[in-house]
Amino acid sequence: MLAVGWFGFNVMSAQTVDKINGLVAVNSLMAMVGSTLAAWVAGRNDPGFTYNGPLAGLLAVCAGSDLMHPLGALIVGAVAGVLFVQMFTCVQNRWRIDDVLGVWPLHGMCGAWGGIAAGIFGQKALGGMGGVSIASQCIGTIGAVLLALAGGAAVYGVIKATVGLRLDREEEFNGADLAIHRISATPDREMAE
């Protein structure tokens, strides 16, 4: 689905028909290839990393898909694939943060890398189209990260103050499917009614 849908998404983000060009499609493909291979290697053939690898590269290339040379997009994707694997492992194993789907390493880190990478690989010296500065991309990326942190803190602060963020220990052990929805994710643990 990503291999088909993202091309329409990314190419049409140009917003006008006269700005649509094959460069966006080629760069999307190159970033997806780079990130898939890099995540596969860095993740030691782990299926979870290999399947999320394409998304890491596609997220990272969005900001500069109309600016960079295809080889730059390949590098952006490869860095995103490795970045996702390393940060997901760090978040889960070292920091012990409960982000099972890897949303922050995948969307947050790879998206931030893509914002900065547009300023790097969009430069004419690296084969890009030019018209972009590294400084403006860094400032914009930092601004977006700060806005996301502030918004997340506000939303989670309200949730924590009103209904709480966590299940109690027994509900957590049984899982949210059983505790909240009264359904089982596995047939061997079906609830007897």
Secondary structure, DSSP 8 states (H G I E B T S, - for coil): -HHHHHHHHHHHTT-SGGG--HHHHHHHHHHHHHHHHHHHHHTTT-HHHHHHHHHHHHHHHGGGTTTS-HHHHHHHHHHHHHHHHHHHHIIIIIS----TT-HIIIIIIHHHHHHHHHHHHTSGGGT------HHHHHHHHHHHHHHHHHHHHHHHHHHHHHT-SS--HHHHHH-HIIIII---SSGGG----
